[in-house]
Every structure is written in structure tokens, then in C-alpha cells.
């Protein structure tokens, strides 16, 4: 006796599909993510309906039953998207697919519901519920997806080599689902991913990055995905700079920590505090410059001098290759990678007002996000050391608050502009203008003068005199 979930199919479109499919003599099913999430008790807006026959024909008939609907037809793909208010319902005809090895464009033919389920990526995404009157709500589960759902298993409906060879992006989707749902990928599926890792080369970078972004945006522990990508051999192909962080090198008694696993801890630490996708990417890349800066010193042991600066220089190239946004998101990540050592250095030394002013000036409105990254970066196994850093970070935060209230340094613009300097001295754009502007900025940040226009003008005159300029009254 099939399991029946008719009471759960309360969406208004299902009743309409049921009536029209009956009139047309078609078999129709809701399939995939909607069914998976329904059985998991997770709200889902993605409704995919598969029909034995023409999905476009069914979509057109359903659309006529709703006053405020909009239908988009994609004849080349045999699909249609029906927008009903703010909801989207996709219709497709059941099909069987075959692939040529050098391409991921399938050869498509009409098929049965089971043919359609075979071409799905994982058993938990191949679950279907009937929308026909005689079997409304019956579960169609030829590959044991319900059992895998109960056991928290990611498994392919066919032999993994076939599933991943057909569309290698499914490997990244499997990693994403395992990370999002907290599921385990079956051993044979892991083995198939490992065997088929080279096939990822036929997938466009845009589609790969889309999967990575979905994981970084939503995962509670995004490190799970990157560890799985490493395990199956995909990390080296997708993000070799991250893979290069792996491993521990020793010289005598000196060894450094594994910077890949440290990065994973930092990433999860940031994710626990913030949903900001780009702060999470900054955590992923914060130590990316360490392999290039690693040196061994007989007295100091292993050093990574300027790894923040080197890493910041690497970020734009990585963003460009991954086709991540090159505007403000990239600039933010560059800034976070470049500055991530600054609060830590402050917490080790005596916290001077000057150093805090400079941090506030350079971090601007992102200073709180920088502090989240820096606090997550303390991953020592020495609890006493961790507590010491955290206590000192509190001092840094208090200092920042006090100085910001007093001096208004965050995002400040020097009280005297370059145009005003030129007008005051009757000069054209030149290096002297820049020297005077920087002198005013540094004096404010170092506490020599206040962030005040009169004091800034007085300093401007003095600096101009040093450069041989004459102030024009």
C-alpha cells in the first residue's frame, strides 16, 4: 500500500492540476525539492510539476484558471513557468536523457515518471507525489528516497558514475545538500565523486560559483562543504589557493598549524555570528596569502610576514576567476583580508589612541564585521591564551567606542579639501597638495590636532610654509 500525503498537498494549484490532468488523460506529479522539504517539515516555495506528455500544454490550461497569472514558455526545453501572484510553478514533460561524454547538453526524449526520476541527481530529490484523482497524494519512490531522507543519506538513484558523468555539477549539489541538511554522503556516492572529479571541467564557472554561493549564504557550518570538496578532489580544481593551505611542515621541534583546518574553524566561527555572505568569504580567504609568505627562521620558527597584504592582493584575481562580483563585495573582502591582523596586534600591545583611530579610519563602517572576523580567528587550543585575547578585544572595542564618540573618526574626510588647499595657496594640482592633505590626516589620526576645521587650517598653513608656499589671504 503506497504512503499517501494528500492532506499535505494544500496548495491551490494542485487541485487545478488534478482536474485538468484528469480531463487531458495525463499523469501529473509534484516532484523534487518541494516533496523533499515537505517530508522534512521545511517550508518550500519551489514547486516543480512533471507530467507524462506535454508540460507546456498543462501549464497553459492551468494558467487560464487563475486571474492573476503570467506564463512563460520555453519551447526549446519543453518547460513552462507559471507565476501566480508571488509564487512560481514550473511544468515539464517527463523525459529520459542521454549525454555525450564531452558535453553536458542532453539528448532528450519523452519518457515515463520513472524515466524522469532516474535522471534526478539524488534519491531524496527524486521523490514524487501523484496529482491524479485516483492516486492523489500517493508517494512514488522507486529508489528508496524516503528511507534515505529518514536516515540522512545523500545517494544517487543510478550508479554514481552515470549520474555524475551526465551532469558533473551534481557533485557540488550533493555537497550543498549534505551541508545544508546535515546529511551524510553515501560511501559509494563519495567514491563516484572522487572518480568523476575531473568531469567538473566541462561545467561553466558561473554554475559552479552559483552552487558555492548558495552554500556560503545559507549554511550554518559552511566548512562542511569545503572539507567535502577537499575529500573528493574537487577543491584543488575549484579553488587551489585554499587547497594550498593544507598540511603541516616541521623543522626540528618547530611546526606550524594546518592553515586549511584553521580557516575552516574561522569560517564556522564567523558563520555562527553573521549571515553576511561576504564576511564569510573574507573568513575563507583571510589566510590565503600564507603559503606564499611562509618562511622558516632559526630563532622565530615559522613566520608568515605580510600574509594579510599578500592575501589581499590575491583576492581580486580569485574573484575574477570565480566570476564573483568585482564591485563592493570584492572591495569589502580585500579590506577584511588586509586588515584582519590589525585588531589582533592591538590586543597584544598597549592599545594607543592613535592606533585605534587609524583602525577606525581604515575599517570605516565595517569595523564591527572586522572584529567578528578577528575574534573568530583566535582558534588556539590553549584556553588561557584565547581568554586573554578576548579580554583584550573588549578593551579594543571600548577604546573604539570612546574615540569614535570623541573624535568622530570613522569614515571622516579631512576638514580641508584638496580644492581648498589649492585655492589657499593659489597652486595647481600637485604633489604638494597631497603632502599637505596627508599631513592633516595623519595629525588628526595621531591626536596631534582634533578633527576640527580651524586646527586643520592652521596646520595647513604651517605645512605650506615648510614647502615654500605662500598663503593667500
C-alpha positions as CSV (number, residue, x, y, z in Angstrom):
1,X,0.0,0.0,0.0
2,X,1.7,3.3,-1.1
3,X,2.1,6.0,1.5
4,X,-0.3,8.9,1.0
5,X,0.3,12.6,1.7
6,X,-2.9,14.1,0.2
7,X,-3.6,16.1,3.4
8,X,-0.2,17.9,3.0
9,X,-1.0,18.9,-0.6
10,X,-3.0,22.0,0.3
11,X,-1.6,24.4,-2.3
12,X,-4.3,25.8,-4.6
13,X,-2.5,24.9,-7.8
14,X,-2.6,21.1,-7.0
15,X,-6.4,20.9,-7.2
16,X,-6.4,22.7,-10.5
17,X,-3.7,20.4,-11.9
18,X,-5.6,17.4,-10.7
19,X,-8.8,18.5,-12.5
20,X,-7.1,19.4,-15.8
21,X,-4.8,16.3,-15.8
22,X,-8.0,14.2,-15.4
23,X,-9.6,16.0,-18.4
24,X,-6.5,15.6,-20.5
25,X,-5.9,11.9,-19.5
26,X,-2.4,12.8,-18.3
27,X,-0.4,11.6,-15.3
28,X,0.9,14.5,-13.3
29,X,3.2,14.7,-10.2
30,X,4.8,17.3,-7.9
31,X,8.4,16.3,-7.7
32,X,11.8,17.2,-6.3
33,X,12.7,19.8,-3.7
34,X,9.1,20.6,-2.8
35,X,8.4,17.0,-1.9
36,X,11.7,16.6,-0.1
37,X,11.2,19.7,2.1
38,X,7.5,18.8,2.7
39,X,8.5,15.5,4.2
40,X,11.3,17.2,6.2
41,X,8.8,19.8,7.5
42,X,10.7,22.6,5.8
43,X,8.7,25.4,4.1
44,X,9.4,25.5,0.3
45,X,8.3,27.8,-2.4
46,X,9.8,25.8,-5.3
47,X,7.0,23.8,-7.0
48,X,8.0,21.5,-9.9
49,X,5.3,19.6,-11.7
50,X,6.2,16.8,-14.1
51,X,3.6,15.3,-16.4
52,X,3.7,12.4,-18.8
53,X,3.0,14.2,-22.0
54,X,3.2,18.0,-22.7
55,X,4.1,20.1,-19.7
56,X,3.6,23.2,-21.7
57,X,0.0,22.2,-22.6
58,X,-0.8,21.5,-19.0
59,X,0.7,24.8,-17.8
60,X,-1.3,26.8,-20.4
61,X,-4.5,25.2,-19.2
62,X,-3.7,25.7,-15.6
63,X,-2.8,29.4,-16.2
64,X,-6.3,30.1,-17.6
65,X,-7.8,29.1,-14.3
66,X,-6.0,31.9,-12.4
67,X,-6.9,35.5,-12.9
68,X,-3.6,37.0,-11.9
69,X,-1.1,34.7,-13.5
70,X,1.7,35.0,-16.1
71,X,3.0,32.2,-18.2
72,X,6.5,32.0,-19.7
73,X,7.1,29.1,-22.2
74,X,10.5,27.7,-23.1
75,X,9.7,25.5,-26.1
76,X,13.4,24.5,-26.7
77,X,13.5,23.0,-23.2
78,X,9.9,21.7,-23.2
79,X,9.2,23.7,-20.0
80,X,6.9,26.5,-18.8
81,X,7.0,28.8,-15.8
82,X,3.6,29.9,-14.4
83,X,3.7,32.9,-12.0
84,X,0.7,33.0,-9.7
85,X,1.0,36.2,-7.6
86,X,4.4,35.9,-6.0
87,X,4.7,32.2,-6.5
88,X,6.3,30.3,-9.4
89,X,5.3,26.8,-10.6
90,X,7.4,25.1,-13.2
91,X,5.9,22.5,-15.6
92,X,7.9,20.0,-17.6
93,X,7.1,16.9,-19.5
94,X,8.6,13.6,-18.1
95,X,11.7,12.7,-20.1
96,X,14.6,10.5,-20.5
97,X,18.0,11.9,-21.1
98,X,21.4,10.7,-22.5
99,X,24.6,12.6,-22.8
100,X,27.7,12.7,-25.0
101,X,30.8,12.5,-22.8
102,X,32.3,15.8,-24.0
103,X,29.2,17.8,-23.2
104,X,26.5,18.3,-20.6
105,X,23.8,19.1,-23.1
106,X,21.5,16.1,-23.0
107,X,19.7,14.3,-25.8
108,X,16.1,14.4,-24.5
109,X,13.1,12.1,-25.4
110,X,9.6,11.8,-23.9
111,X,9.5,9.4,-21.0
112,X,7.6,8.0,-18.1
113,X,7.7,9.3,-14.5
114,X,10.3,6.6,-13.6
115,X,12.5,7.7,-16.5
116,X,12.3,11.2,-15.2
117,X,13.1,10.1,-11.7
118,X,16.2,8.2,-12.9
119,X,17.7,11.4,-14.3
120,X,17.4,13.2,-11.0
121,X,20.5,13.9,-9.0
122,X,19.8,12.2,-5.7
123,X,17.2,9.8,-4.3
124,X,15.8,12.5,-1.9
125,X,15.2,14.8,-4.9
126,X,13.5,12.0,-7.0
127,X,10.5,11.7,-4.6
128,X,7.2,12.4,-6.3
129,X,3.6,12.8,-5.2
130,X,0.7,11.9,-7.6
131,X,-1.7,14.7,-8.5
132,X,-4.2,12.5,-10.2
133,X,-7.7,11.9,-8.7
134,X,-7.4,8.1,-8.3
135,X,-3.9,8.3,-6.6
136,X,-3.8,11.9,-5.3
137,X,-1.0,12.2,-2.7
138,X,0.5,8.7,-3.3
139,X,4.3,8.7,-2.9
140,X,6.2,7.5,-6.0
141,X,9.6,6.4,-4.7
142,X,11.3,3.7,-6.8
143,X,14.8,4.4,-5.4
144,X,14.3,4.4,-1.7
145,X,14.5,8.2,-1.3
146,X,12.1,8.2,1.7
147,X,14.4,5.8,3.6
148,X,17.4,8.0,2.7
149,X,15.6,11.0,3.9
150,X,14.9,9.3,7.2
151,X,18.5,8.2,7.6
152,X,20.0,11.5,6.4
153,X,21.8,10.0,3.4
154,X,22.7,11.6,0.1
155,X,22.7,8.9,-2.6
156,X,22.3,8.9,-6.4
157,X,19.4,7.0,-7.9
158,X,21.6,5.3,-10.5
159,X,25.2,4.2,-10.3
160,X,27.1,7.4,-9.2
161,X,29.4,7.3,-12.2
162,X,26.5,7.6,-14.6
163,X,24.8,10.4,-12.6
164,X,27.9,12.5,-12.3
165,X,29.2,11.8,-15.7
166,X,25.9,13.0,-17.2
167,X,26.0,16.3,-15.2
168,X,29.1,16.9,-13.0
169,X,27.5,19.8,-11.3
170,X,25.5,17.3,-9.3
171,X,28.6,16.6,-7.3
172,X,28.6,20.2,-6.0
173,X,24.8,20.0,-5.4
174,X,25.4,16.8,-3.3
175,X,27.9,18.7,-1.2
176,X,25.5,21.6,-0.8
177,X,22.6,19.4,0.3
178,X,24.8,17.5,2.7
179,X,26.0,20.8,4.2
180,X,22.5,22.4,4.3
181,X,20.6,19.4,5.7
182,X,23.4,17.9,7.9
183,X,23.2,14.7,5.9
184,X,26.0,12.2,5.2
185,X,27.0,11.4,1.6
186,X,26.9,7.6,1.0
187,X,30.3,5.9,0.6
188,X,29.6,4.8,-3.0
189,X,28.5,8.3,-3.9
190,X,31.7,9.8,-2.4
191,X,33.7,7.2,-4.4
192,X,31.8,8.2,-7.5
193,X,32.5,11.9,-6.9
194,X,36.2,11.2,-6.4
195,X,36.3,9.1,-9.6
196,X,34.4,11.7,-11.6
197,X,36.1,14.9,-10.2
198,X,37.9,15.7,-13.5
199,X,34.5,16.0,-15.2
200,X,33.9,19.3,-13.4
201,X,36.0,20.9,-16.2
202,X,33.0,20.7,-18.6
203,X,30.8,22.8,-16.2
204,X,30.7,26.6,-16.6
205,X,32.3,28.7,-13.9
206,X,29.0,30.6,-13.4
207,X,27.2,27.4,-12.5
208,X,30.0,26.2,-10.2
209,X,30.1,29.6,-8.4
210,X,26.3,29.6,-8.0
211,X,26.5,26.4,-6.0
212,X,29.3,27.8,-3.9
213,X,27.4,31.0,-3.2
214,X,24.3,29.2,-2.2
215,X,26.3,27.2,0.4
216,X,28.1,30.3,1.7
217,X,24.9,32.3,2.1
218,X,22.8,29.7,4.0
219,X,24.9,27.0,5.7
220,X,25.2,27.1,9.4
221,X,28.6,25.3,9.1
222,X,29.9,26.1,5.7
223,X,33.2,24.4,6.4
224,X,31.4,21.0,5.8
225,X,31.2,21.8,2.1
226,X,34.8,22.8,1.7
227,X,36.0,19.7,3.6
228,X,33.9,17.5,1.4
229,X,35.2,19.2,-1.7
230,X,38.7,18.5,-0.5
231,X,37.8,14.9,0.3
232,X,36.6,14.1,-3.2
233,X,39.4,16.0,-5.0
234,X,37.3,19.0,-6.2
235,X,38.8,21.6,-4.0
236,X,42.1,21.6,-5.9
237,X,40.3,22.0,-9.2
238,X,37.9,24.8,-8.0
239,X,40.0,26.8,-5.5
240,X,43.7,25.6,-5.5
241,X,44.7,28.6,-3.3
242,X,42.6,27.2,-0.5
243,X,43.9,23.7,-1.1
244,X,47.4,25.1,-0.8
245,X,46.8,25.9,2.9
246,X,46.6,22.2,3.7
247,X,49.4,20.4,5.6
248,X,51.9,21.0,8.4
249,X,55.6,21.4,7.8
250,X,58.2,20.7,10.5
251,X,61.8,21.7,11.1
252,X,63.1,20.1,14.2
253,X,60.7,20.9,17.0
254,X,59.1,23.7,15.1
255,X,55.8,23.1,13.3
256,X,53.0,25.4,12.2
257,X,49.3,24.7,12.4
258,X,47.4,23.3,9.4
259,X,46.1,26.6,8.0
260,X,43.3,24.9,6.0
261,X,41.6,23.4,9.1
262,X,42.3,26.7,11.0
263,X,40.5,28.5,8.2
264,X,37.6,26.1,8.5
265,X,37.3,26.9,12.2
266,X,37.4,30.6,11.5
267,X,34.7,30.3,8.7
268,X,32.4,28.5,11.0
269,X,33.1,30.9,13.8
270,X,32.1,33.8,11.6
271,X,29.0,31.9,10.3
272,X,27.9,31.4,13.9
273,X,27.9,35.2,14.4
274,X,26.9,36.6,11.0
275,X,24.8,35.7,7.9
276,X,26.8,38.2,5.8
277,X,27.9,36.2,2.8
278,X,30.9,38.4,2.0
279,X,32.2,38.4,5.6
280,X,32.1,34.6,5.2
281,X,34.1,34.8,2.0
282,X,36.5,37.1,3.8
283,X,36.9,34.4,6.5
284,X,37.6,31.8,3.8
285,X,40.3,33.9,2.3
286,X,41.8,35.6,5.3
287,X,44.9,33.5,5.4
288,X,45.1,32.8,1.6
289,X,48.5,34.5,1.5
290,X,50.2,32.3,4.0
291,X,51.6,29.7,1.5
292,X,53.3,32.4,-0.4
293,X,54.7,34.2,2.7
294,X,55.8,31.1,4.7
295,X,59.4,31.3,5.8
296,X,61.5,29.4,8.4
297,X,63.6,31.4,10.8
298,X,66.1,29.5,13.1
299,X,65.2,31.8,16.0
300,X,61.5,32.5,15.4
301,X,60.4,29.3,13.8
302,X,57.8,29.5,11.0
303,X,56.7,33.0,10.0
304,X,54.0,34.4,7.7
305,X,55.0,38.0,7.5
306,X,52.7,40.3,5.4
307,X,50.4,37.3,4.6
308,X,47.4,39.7,5.0
309,X,48.8,42.1,2.4
310,X,49.7,39.3,0.0
311,X,46.3,37.7,0.5
312,X,44.5,41.0,-0.2
313,X,46.4,41.2,-3.5
314,X,45.3,37.7,-4.4
315,X,41.6,38.3,-3.8
316,X,40.8,40.3,-7.0
317,X,42.3,37.5,-9.2
318,X,40.3,34.8,-7.4
319,X,37.1,36.8,-7.6
320,X,37.7,37.4,-11.3
321,X,38.4,33.7,-12.0
322,X,35.4,32.5,-9.9
323,X,33.2,35.2,-11.5
324,X,32.2,36.6,-8.2
325,X,31.1,40.3,-8.1
326,X,34.0,42.7,-8.7
327,X,32.4,45.8,-7.1
328,X,31.7,46.5,-3.5
329,X,31.7,42.8,-2.4
330,X,35.2,42.3,-3.7
331,X,36.5,45.6,-2.2
332,X,35.0,44.6,1.2
333,X,36.7,41.2,1.2
334,X,40.0,42.8,0.1
335,X,39.7,45.2,3.1
336,X,38.8,42.5,5.6
337,X,41.8,40.3,4.5
338,X,44.2,43.2,4.5
339,X,43.1,44.5,8.0
340,X,42.4,41.2,9.8
341,X,45.7,41.2,11.7
342,X,45.3,44.8,13.0
343,X,42.9,44.2,16.0
344,X,45.0,41.2,17.0
345,X,48.2,43.3,17.0
346,X,46.3,45.9,19.0
347,X,45.2,43.3,21.5
348,X,48.8,42.1,22.0
349,X,50.3,45.6,22.6
350,X,49.3,48.5,24.7
351,X,46.2,50.0,23.0
352,X,47.1,53.5,21.9
353,X,44.5,56.1,20.8
354,X,46.5,56.7,17.6
355,X,46.3,53.0,16.6
356,X,42.6,52.8,17.3
357,X,41.9,56.0,15.3
358,X,43.8,54.5,12.3
359,X,41.8,51.3,12.6
360,X,38.5,53.2,12.8
361,X,39.5,55.3,9.8
362,X,40.6,52.4,7.6
363,X,37.8,50.0,8.6
364,X,35.0,52.6,8.5
365,X,31.5,51.2,8.8
366,X,32.9,47.7,8.5
367,X,34.8,47.8,11.8
368,X,32.2,45.6,13.7
369,X,32.4,43.0,10.9
370,X,36.2,43.1,11.2
371,X,36.0,42.5,14.9
372,X,33.8,39.4,14.3
373,X,36.4,38.0,11.9
374,X,39.3,38.7,14.3
375,X,37.6,37.1,17.2
376,X,36.8,34.0,15.2
377,X,40.5,34.0,14.1
378,X,41.5,33.1,17.7
379,X,41.5,29.3,17.4
380,X,44.2,28.3,19.9
381,X,43.8,25.1,21.9
382,X,45.2,27.0,24.8
383,X,42.1,28.2,26.5
384,X,44.0,30.7,28.7
385,X,45.5,32.3,25.6
386,X,42.1,32.5,23.9
387,X,40.6,34.2,27.0
388,X,43.5,36.7,27.2
389,X,42.8,37.7,23.5
390,X,39.1,38.0,24.1
391,X,39.6,40.2,27.2
392,X,42.0,42.4,25.2
393,X,39.5,42.6,22.3
394,X,36.9,44.0,24.8
395,X,39.5,46.7,25.6
396,X,39.9,47.5,21.9
397,X,36.1,47.7,21.5
398,X,35.8,50.0,24.4
399,X,38.6,52.2,23.1
400,X,37.0,52.4,19.7
401,X,33.7,53.5,21.2
402,X,35.3,56.2,23.3
403,X,37.4,57.6,20.5
404,X,34.6,57.5,18.0
405,X,32.3,59.4,20.3
406,X,35.0,62.0,21.0
407,X,36.7,62.4,17.6
408,X,34.2,61.1,15.0
409,X,37.0,59.3,13.1
410,X,35.0,56.6,11.3
411,X,34.8,57.4,7.6
412,X,35.9,61.0,8.3
413,X,37.0,63.3,5.5
414,X,39.8,65.8,6.3
415,X,38.3,69.1,7.3
416,X,40.2,70.9,4.5
417,X,39.8,69.6,0.9
418,X,42.4,69.5,-1.8
419,X,40.5,72.2,-3.8
420,X,40.6,74.4,-0.7
421,X,44.4,73.9,-0.3
422,X,44.9,74.9,-4.0
423,X,42.8,78.0,-3.5
424,X,44.5,78.9,-0.3
425,X,48.0,78.8,-1.9
426,X,47.0,79.7,-5.4
427,X,48.5,76.5,-6.9
428,X,47.5,73.8,-9.4
429,X,47.1,70.1,-8.6
430,X,50.5,68.8,-7.5
431,X,52.3,66.6,-5.0
432,X,52.4,69.4,-2.5
433,X,48.6,69.3,-2.3
434,X,48.7,65.6,-1.4
435,X,51.5,66.1,1.1
436,X,49.5,68.7,3.0
437,X,46.3,66.6,2.9
438,X,48.2,63.6,4.3
439,X,49.9,65.7,7.0
440,X,46.4,66.9,8.2
441,X,45.0,63.4,8.1
442,X,48.0,61.9,10.0
443,X,47.9,64.7,12.6
444,X,44.2,64.0,13.3
445,X,44.7,60.2,13.5
446,X,47.8,60.6,15.7
447,X,45.9,63.0,18.0
448,X,48.2,66.0,17.3
449,X,45.2,68.1,16.4
450,X,41.5,67.5,16.8
451,X,39.2,66.7,13.9
452,X,38.4,70.4,13.7
453,X,38.5,72.8,10.7
454,X,40.3,75.7,12.5
455,X,43.1,73.5,13.7
456,X,43.3,71.8,10.3
457,X,43.6,75.2,8.6
458,X,46.4,76.3,11.0
459,X,48.3,73.1,10.3
460,X,47.7,73.6,6.5
461,X,49.4,77.0,6.7
462,X,52.4,75.6,8.7
463,X,52.8,72.7,6.3
464,X,52.6,75.0,3.3
465,X,55.3,77.3,4.7
466,X,57.6,74.2,5.1
467,X,57.1,73.5,1.4
468,X,57.8,77.2,0.4
469,X,54.2,78.0,-0.3
470,X,52.7,81.4,0.4
471,X,49.2,81.6,1.9
472,X,46.9,83.9,0.0
473,X,44.7,85.9,2.3
